[in-house]
């Protein structure tokens, strides 16, 4: 029994180490493959992270709004308050991400039109 109690933290440490190691190795291999293909890895990272702040802001706005709406709507929906809040939080969070997606697509289209005019 004592050995089992010692085995749990050791296995947790090994699991976390393995996940971090795998993530680092995968990222490194991806960058090497991009360099071999003639691409610039720093440019690709900038493209992926260009709208992360907007996504985060929309989530921080819409999820609490969903919780508030769920808190106000649970008596009329005949649900428990916690369940209703959780459902509306996910619903509004998804709505916020969908709005962010459409804003990003509109921004990209406008940027492409602007680039073609110049």
C-alpha positions in Angstrom: 0.0 0.0 0.0 2.9 2.4 0.8 4.5 1.7 -2.6 1.2 2.5 -4.3 1.1 5.9 -2.5 4.6 6.7 -3.8 3.8 5.5 -7.3 1.0 8.0 -7.9 3.1 11.2 -7.6 5.9 9.6 -9.6 3.6 8.6 -12.4 1.9 12.0 -12.4 5.4 13.7 -12.8 6.3 11.2 -15.6 3.1 11.9 -17.4 3.5 15.7 -17.2 7.1 15.4 -18.3 6.1 13.2 -21.2 3.4 15.6 -22.4 5.7 18.7 -22.2 8.5 16.8 -24.0 6.1 15.6 -26.7 4.8 19.2 -27.2 8.3 20.6 -27.5 9.6 17.9 -29.9 6.5 18.3 -32.1 6.9 22.1 -32.2 10.5 21.8 -33.1 9.8 19.2 -35.9 7.1 21.5 -37.3 9.5 24.4 -37.4 12.2 22.3 -39.1 9.7 21.1 -41.7 8.7 24.7 -42.4 12.3 25.8 -42.8 13.0 22.9 -45.2 9.9 23.9 -47.2 11.3 27.5 -47.5 8.8 29.1 -45.1 9.5 31.4 -42.3 8.2 30.0 -38.9 8.0 33.4 -37.2 5.7 34.7 -40.0 3.3 31.8 -39.5 3.1 32.3 -35.7 2.1 36.0 -36.2 -0.7 35.0 -38.6 -2.1 32.5 -36.1 -2.0 34.8 -33.1 -3.3 37.9 -34.8 -6.8 37.7 -33.4 -6.3 35.9 -30.1 -6.9 39.1 -28.1 -10.2 39.6 -29.8 -11.3 36.0 -29.1 -10.3 36.3 -25.5 -12.2 39.6 -25.1 -15.3 38.2 -26.7 -15.2 35.2 -24.4 -14.7 37.4 -21.4 -17.7 39.4 -22.4 -20.1 36.7 -23.6 -19.5 34.0 -21.0 -20.4 36.1 -17.9 -23.3 37.6 -19.9 -24.5 34.0 -20.5 -24.2 33.2 -16.8 -26.3 36.3 -16.0 -28.9 35.4 -18.6 -29.0 31.8 -17.3 -29.4 33.1 -13.7 -32.3 35.3 -14.8 -34.0 32.6 -17.0 -33.8 29.5 -14.8 -37.2 30.0 -13.1 -39.1 30.2 -16.4 -37.2 27.3 -17.9 -37.9 25.1 -14.9 -34.2 24.1 -14.6 -31.8 24.2 -11.7 -29.9 27.5 -11.5 -26.4 26.0 -11.9 -27.4 23.9 -14.9 -29.1 26.8 -16.6 -26.1 29.1 -16.0 -23.7 26.5 -17.4 -25.8 25.9 -20.5 -26.1 29.6 -21.2 -22.4 30.2 -20.5 -21.5 27.7 -23.2 -24.2 29.0 -25.5 -23.0 32.6 -25.2 -19.4 31.6 -25.3 -20.0 29.8 -28.6 -21.9 32.8 -29.9 -19.0 35.1 -29.0 -16.6 32.8 -30.8 -18.9 32.7 -33.9 -19.1 36.5 -33.9 -15.3 36.7 -33.6 -15.0 34.4 -36.6 -17.3 36.5 -38.8 -15.5 39.7 -37.7 -12.1 38.1 -38.6 -13.4 37.0 -42.0 -14.8 40.5 -42.7 -11.5 42.1 -41.7 -9.5 39.7 -43.9 -11.7 40.3 -46.9 -11.4 44.1 -46.4 -7.6 43.8 -46.1 -7.4 41.6 -49.2 -9.5 44.2 -51.1 -7.3 47.0 -49.8 -4.1 45.1 -50.9 -5.5 44.5 -54.4 -6.3 48.2 -54.8 -2.8 49.3 -53.8 
